[in-house]
Amino acid sequence: MELPTYTILRTSQPIAADGALTEPVWRRIEPVGPFLQYDGKPVTYETEAKLCWDDKYLYVAFFCIDPDIWGTYTKRDEPIYDQEVVEIFLDPAGDLADYFEFQVSPRNVIWDGKIHNPDGMPSPNYRCDNKWNCRGLLTGVRVVGTVDDRTDVDECWTVEMAIPFTSIDRKTPADGERWRGNLYRIDRGEKDEYSCWSPTLREPPAFHIPSRFGWLVFSQQQA
């Protein structure tokens, strides 16, 4: 499958990372494209993701349809990936060996880390520094439903992230600057679903396949 490309437009209005997605800029921005399962098959529950930026932050928004929203962890860097999360991997240098990973759960719990993956897949050389915390990272979540109540039917949950460029060792991007990255979601149910912006095409499901990272292109065009 061809690697996807997404052009990230600028915003002139600061975004409150509260998970509400009420800023007008989010309505003007196109989503990255349909999420597919890791193997390229259609998903059961839709995920929509959008990105924009200003001088200080990369902003990321997720909208997740989910009839059973679930997540019990409450502390930063607990293994929220064992439950339900949205994720973004960012490789600003584009070397496909060293990148940053950010996860957020329906309880607005963060998992963040620096990844060293020289073989481009889960292997003995893979290293994860999950003691690293992204300084100044802002996140917010809104839930339409009840987290962890398996007896009712929920609707959706939304996430906003504001990732400071300085905390991932970058200056404000230049017009046309190109990064590599991918966006993911894990949904738990009768059958777990691992979905991606750029399917990783790896069995069993694996997200740490940087060769499948798409292209993120920064534009000075205002959203």
N, C-alpha and C positions, 0 to 999 in steps of 0.2 A: 504494500500500500504506500502511496506517495505521502511524504511528510507534509503536514499542514503548515500554513503560514498565517499569522494573525498580525494585523497592524494595530498598534496600541496608540490611540489618540490622546491628546493632552486635555486636561480639564483646567479651566480657569477658576473653578470654584472648589474650595477645600471640601473633602468628604469626611463626614463623621462616621468612623468605623463602628457603627452600632448595630449592623445587621438589618436595618430597616429598608435599605435600598430606595429611599425616598428622594434622593438628589435627582434633579432633572437630567443630569448628565447620563445617568444609567439608562434612561428611556431613549436617549439619542444614540447610544452605542450599540453596535451589532454584537451578538454573542460570538464566541470563538468558533462555533459550529457544533453540530450534534455530537454528543457523547455516544460512544459505542462501547460494547464490551471489549475486554482486553484482546479477544480473538477476532474482533471486527463485526460481530453479530449485533443486531439491534438490542437495545436495553429494554428492560421491563418498565422502569420508572425514569422519567426524563430528568436530566441535569442541564442547567444552563449556566454558563460562566462568561463573565465579561472582565476586561481589564482597561485601566486608563492610568494616567500618571501626571504628576506635576514636578516642580523642582526638587521636592523632598521625598515623595513617596511613589511607589508602585501600588496601585489600588487593585484589589481582586474581589470580585463578587460572585457568589454561587447562589443558585436557586434550585432546590432539590424537592421534587415530588416524592412523598414518602408516607405511606399509610400506617407505618409502624416505626416511629422515631425512637431510637434506642441509643443509650450511652450512659454508663454508670460511673466512669472515672471522673474525679474532681480535681486532681492535682496535675500541674504542668509536668510534661514528659512521662506521665504514666502511659502504658501501652494502649493508647486510644485506637490504634490501628487494628486491634483485635475486635473492635466494635464498629460503630459507624463514623465515618470521617469524610471530609473533603480535603484534598491535598494539592499543593503546587510544588513542583521541582523547578529550580532556576539555576541555569548554568550561564552566567553572564560572560565568562571568558570563552565559552563555546568549545572547550577542549574535550568534553564528553567523559571526563575522568573525575573532576571535582565540581560538586554542585551543592546547593542548599535545598533542604526539604522543610516544608511547612505543612502542618496538619491542624485542623480544627474540628472539634466534635460538636454535636448538638447542645452540649452543656457549655460551650465556649471554652473548652479545655484545649490548650496548645501543646503540640509536640513539634519541636524544631531541632534541626541538627545539621551538621556539615558532613557531607558524604565524600569519601574517596573510593572510587570504583574504577581502577585502571583497566580491568578486564571487560568492563562494559556489561556485566551481568553479576548476579549473586555468585560469589566465588570465595575461596580462602583469602584472597587479597582485598576483599571488600572491607572497608572500615567506616564506622559511623561514630561521630563525635556528638552524642546527644547531651553532653554536658554544656555544649555551646547554646546560649540563648541569644536570640536576635534582639539587641538593645533597641528599645523604642517601638517594637512591634505592637500594633494596635489591632484588635479583633473584636467583632461583635456578632451575635447570633440572635435571630428571632425564630420562634417555633409557633406554627399554627397547629396546635394539638397538645399532647401531653407526653413529655419524655418518659420512657420506661413504663408506661401503662400499656400492657400487652392486651388489654381487654377492649380498648376503644379503637376508633379509626381516626388517624391523624391526616393532615393535608400536606404540609410542606415545612421545610426549614430553609432559612437564608443566612448567608455568611458574608461579612465584609472583612477584608484584611487591608491594612496599610503597612507596607514593608518599607522601612527607610533605606534609601540607597546607600547611605554611609555605613549602615550596619552590615551590609553584604559587600563591603569593600569596593563600592563604586561611586563615581561622581554622577551628577545629573546626566542622563544619557544625551548624546548628540542626536540630531535629526538623522534618521536612517540607521542608527545603531541596531545591531542584530544580536540577540541572545538566543540560546537554545533553552527549551523547557517543555514541561508537560503538566497537564491538570488531570486529576483523578477523583474518583469517588468510590467508597466501599459502602455497600448497603447490605445489611444482614436481614435475612428472612428465612423462609422455608428453604430457599436456595440463595446462597450468597452471590452478590453480583459485584464484579470489579469492572468499573467503566473508566474510560479515558477520553481525552480530546484526541490524542494520537495513539491508537491501539498498539500495544506492545508486542502482540503476536507471539507470545511466549506461553507455553504450557508446561507445568501448571502456572496459574496466574502470577505474574511478576511485574512490578512497576519499575524496578531499577534496571531498565534497559535504555541507557542514554542514547544509543544509536537511533531510537525511535522518538527522541525529543523533537518537537516541532520547532518552527522558527518564530520568534517574537521580534517584531520590527517596531521601533519607536519612531513616531511621527510628530512633528511640531504642529500638525493640523489640529485645530481646536474641535473638540467634539460638540 
